[in-house]
């Protein structure tokens, strides 16, 4: 019964956010116009979750609220990693950002907290609609040699963008797939390699599809918003769809896979418990030490603080004096 109230609440909240955000953006009412991206994404996440629940009586926010909140926090952390990488890559910058620090930092956190929930809600929505259901492939033989080579490739892909960013900037969007997926497999966490080992590629097909949809929505809503990011991607050509060079849309499907792999690795801290419906029980063989959990929390906070400071100093190109 409680879940019935929760799903109604998030559905109505999503609709109100969508209506309020659209009206405020159209009429250029501040700070709604400036922060329209936040209204659009949170409305989408809430409505998508309500739709999923109405179809299968289970959803991330309604049925696994704690997992949703944990996911949102780590979503911001994961995106901050890419913001720090961008200090070297210089692939995007921000324009028309509020000069008020409290509003600006709150906006950063709320925006980046939507990245993983947006991808995974979209993935679950596509799964609920039956996309790629029953797809099978030949089983992949996952050997120790394959895991070592994959991880080595990950280290190379992670290093190249920092060594020659002009030519290898795109490698940052796949490096963590190769670097962390072998670890997920070895640690007994959720793993795409395990799926392929069973001949079950559905998750690996759903993630890129969700990434492409989210990529379009990221760029579309960013284009409409007052505060926005602008790309300075080398070698990408002049043809754009919204702010993104058309060739850049190739990266969104890969980024969705990377986010999934990165978050699965982080779930080691919670003994493998993750956002997915079938992964709600802690794994008995995983028992992180208390000091490790404390250290991880401190790293999360320190990374977020350093990242927002770095964004303010190096990535924001134009501030708005007041809203």
DAMOHU-V905588 format. One record per helix or strand of 2 or more residues. SS is the DSSP state (H for helix, E for strand). FROM is the first residue (numbers start at 1). LEN is the number of residues. If there is no record, write none. Layout:
<<SS & FROM & LEN> <SS & FROM & LEN>>
This chain:
<<H & 2 & 25> <H & 36 & 21> <H & 60 & 4> <H & 65 & 25> <E & 92 & 4> <E & 97 & 2> <H & 101 & 12> <H & 114 & 15> <H & 144 & 20> <H & 165 & 9> <H & 175 & 13> <H & 192 & 6> <H & 202 & 23> <E & 228 & 4> <E & 240 & 2> <E & 244 & 2> <H & 246 & 25> <H & 290 & 26> <E & 319 & 2>>
